[in-house]
Amino acid sequence: MSDADGSDAAARPQTSMRILACTPLPDVESKSITTALVHFPPDAFTPEHRHPGSVTAYVLDGTIRSQLAGERTGTYVAGGTWFEPPGAVHLFAENASSTEAADLLAIFVADDNCGPLTIFK
C-alpha cells in the first residue's frame, strides 16, 4: 500500500486531529491530559513524527497500521491499542484500507498548555 518511508505520502490523504479535551492534571505539576480524535480517511498516511509526551492510542473503528522506531509494524483493528513513550519516533501511521475510513482516540500526557501534540520530522 505504501512505502514506510512515506515516499508516496504527498499523493495520499492526510489524517486530521480534533482535540476533545485538555485538562491539567492536579496531582502532576505542569502536566495535562489531552484527548483527541484522529480521523484516517481511506488510504490516509501520516509520515514520521514524534509527540512531546506519552501517548496511548485506541482504535475506534477501521484498521490502522503503525510503526515506532525499533519495533515491528503493527496492524490494529477496533479495540486495539498501543503506547508511545515521550519523544519516541513514530515512523508512520496509515489507514490499511483504501475504501473505508478509520478513527482512533489518542490520549496524551504532556506539558501544560496543550501545545503542539505532533512534531513532524
Sine and cosine of phi, psi and omega as CSV:
sin_phi,cos_phi,sin_psi,cos_psi,sin_omega,cos_omega
0.00,0.00,-0.66,0.75,0.00,-1.00
-0.45,-0.89,0.24,-0.97,0.18,-0.98
-1.00,0.04,0.72,-0.69,0.00,-1.00
-0.87,0.49,-0.35,0.94,0.02,-1.00
-0.98,0.18,-0.08,1.00,0.07,-1.00
0.98,0.20,0.31,0.95,-0.08,-1.00
-0.88,0.48,-0.42,0.91,0.04,-1.00
-0.97,-0.24,0.22,0.97,-0.10,-1.00
-0.87,0.49,-0.60,0.80,-0.06,-1.00
-0.89,0.46,-0.45,0.89,-0.03,-1.00
-1.00,0.03,-0.09,1.00,-0.08,-1.00
-0.96,-0.28,0.43,-0.90,0.08,-1.00
-0.87,0.49,0.47,-0.88,0.02,-1.00
-0.98,-0.20,0.39,-0.92,0.09,-1.00
-0.98,0.21,0.29,-0.96,0.10,-1.00
-0.74,-0.67,0.53,-0.85,-0.01,-1.00
-0.83,-0.56,0.71,-0.70,0.06,-1.00
-0.85,-0.52,0.87,-0.49,0.03,-1.00
-0.94,0.34,0.79,-0.62,0.03,-1.00
-0.99,-0.11,-0.61,0.79,0.00,-1.00
-0.31,-0.95,0.50,-0.87,0.11,-0.99
-0.63,-0.78,0.89,-0.45,-0.11,-0.99
-0.75,-0.66,0.78,-0.62,0.09,-1.00
-0.87,0.49,0.62,-0.78,0.06,-1.00
-1.00,0.06,0.91,-0.42,-0.09,-1.00
-0.92,0.40,-0.40,0.92,-0.05,-1.00
-0.98,-0.21,0.06,1.00,0.03,-1.00
-0.75,-0.67,0.97,-0.23,-0.09,-1.00
-0.83,0.56,0.74,-0.68,0.08,-1.00
0.88,0.47,0.42,0.91,0.08,-1.00
-0.85,-0.53,0.50,-0.87,0.06,-1.00
-0.77,-0.64,0.38,-0.92,0.13,-0.99
-0.94,-0.34,0.79,-0.61,-0.02,-1.00
-0.86,-0.50,0.74,-0.67,0.04,-1.00
-0.93,-0.36,0.75,-0.66,-0.05,-1.00
-0.66,-0.75,0.51,-0.86,0.11,-0.99
-0.98,-0.19,0.83,-0.57,0.02,-1.00
-0.94,-0.34,0.86,-0.52,-0.04,-1.00
-0.97,-0.25,0.77,-0.63,0.05,-1.00
-0.92,-0.38,0.98,-0.20,0.12,-0.99
-0.87,0.50,0.22,-0.98,0.07,-1.00
-0.79,0.62,0.71,-0.70,0.05,-1.00
0.92,0.39,0.24,0.97,-0.04,-1.00
-0.92,0.39,0.48,-0.88,-0.05,-1.00
-0.64,-0.77,0.69,-0.73,0.12,-0.99
-0.88,-0.48,0.86,-0.51,-0.04,-1.00
-0.97,0.25,-0.02,-1.00,-0.05,-1.00
-0.78,0.63,0.70,-0.71,0.00,-1.00
-0.30,-0.95,0.03,-1.00,0.11,-0.99
-0.56,-0.83,0.14,-0.99,0.00,-1.00
-0.82,-0.58,0.52,-0.85,-0.07,-1.00
-0.96,0.26,-0.21,0.98,-0.01,-1.00
-0.66,-0.75,-0.24,-0.97,0.05,-1.00
-0.97,0.24,0.57,-0.82,0.01,-1.00
-0.70,-0.71,0.71,-0.70,0.22,-0.98
-0.90,-0.44,0.77,-0.64,0.01,-1.00
-0.93,-0.37,0.67,-0.74,0.01,-1.00
-0.75,-0.66,0.87,-0.49,-0.04,-1.00
-0.97,0.23,0.84,-0.54,0.01,-1.00
-1.00,0.08,-0.68,0.73,0.05,-1.00
-0.36,-0.93,0.37,-0.93,-0.03,-1.00
1.00,0.08,-0.23,-0.97,-0.02,-1.00
-0.75,-0.66,0.81,-0.59,-0.03,-1.00
-0.86,-0.52,0.72,-0.69,0.13,-0.99
-0.98,-0.20,0.65,-0.76,-0.08,-1.00
-0.48,-0.88,0.53,-0.85,0.04,-1.00
-0.57,-0.82,0.76,-0.65,0.15,-0.99
-0.99,-0.12,0.49,-0.87,0.03,-1.00
-0.83,0.55,0.72,-0.70,0.02,-1.00
0.99,0.12,0.01,1.00,0.01,-1.00
-0.84,-0.55,0.28,-0.96,0.07,-1.00
-0.97,0.24,0.41,-0.91,0.11,-0.99
-0.91,0.41,0.72,-0.70,0.05,-1.00
-0.94,-0.35,0.54,-0.84,0.10,-0.99
-0.90,-0.44,0.85,-0.53,-0.14,-0.99
-0.86,-0.52,0.76,-0.64,0.06,-1.00
-0.95,-0.31,0.06,-1.00,-0.01,-1.00
-0.74,0.68,0.78,-0.62,-0.04,-1.00
1.00,-0.07,-0.21,0.98,0.02,-1.00
-0.98,0.21,0.45,-0.89,-0.05,-1.00
-0.57,-0.82,0.42,-0.91,0.15,-0.99
-0.53,-0.85,0.29,-0.96,-0.02,-1.00
-0.85,-0.53,0.62,-0.78,0.07,-1.00
-0.83,-0.55,0.89,-0.46,0.06,-1.00
-0.93,0.37,0.33,-0.94,-0.01,-1.00
-0.81,0.58,0.76,-0.66,0.07,-1.00
0.98,0.22,-0.02,1.00,0.01,-1.00
-0.86,0.51,0.61,-0.79,0.04,-1.00
-0.99,0.11,0.88,-0.48,0.04,-1.00
-0.99,-0.12,0.97,-0.25,-0.12,-0.99
-0.89,0.46,-0.66,0.75,0.06,-1.00
-0.18,-0.98,0.30,-0.95,0.20,-0.98
-0.60,-0.80,0.63,-0.78,-0.01,-1.00
-0.47,-0.88,0.42,-0.91,0.14,-0.99
-0.98,0.21,0.82,-0.57,-0.03,-1.00
-0.96,0.28,-0.20,0.98,-0.02,-1.00
-0.95,-0.30,0.63,-0.77,0.09,-1.00
-1.00,-0.10,0.05,1.00,-0.02,-1.00
-0.81,-0.58,-0.36,0.93,-0.05,-1.00
-0.87,-0.49,0.62,-0.79,0.07,-1.00
-0.97,0.26,0.27,-0.96,0.07,-1.00
-0.65,-0.76,0.49,-0.87,0.01,-1.00
-0.69,-0.73,0.56,-0.83,0.12,-0.99
-0.69,-0.73,0.44,-0.90,0.09,-1.00
-0.99,-0.17,0.83,-0.56,0.02,-1.00
-0.93,-0.36,0.75,-0.67,0.01,-1.00
-0.87,-0.49,0.90,-0.43,-0.06,-1.00
-0.96,-0.28,0.66,-0.75,0.23,-0.97
-0.88,-0.47,0.93,-0.37,-0.10,-1.00
-0.56,-0.83,-0.03,-1.00,0.01,-1.00
-0.86,0.52,0.48,-0.88,0.06,-1.00
-0.82,0.57,0.37,-0.93,0.11,-0.99
0.98,-0.18,-0.09,1.00,0.07,-1.00
0.79,0.61,0.68,0.73,0.01,-1.00
-0.94,0.35,-0.36,-0.93,-0.03,-1.00
-0.84,0.55,0.78,-0.63,-0.04,-1.00
-0.98,-0.18,-0.27,0.96,0.02,-1.00
-0.78,-0.62,0.79,-0.61,-0.01,-1.00
-0.87,-0.49,0.92,-0.39,-0.04,-1.00
-1.00,0.09,0.46,-0.89,-0.03,-1.00
-0.81,0.58,0.00,0.00,0.00,0.00
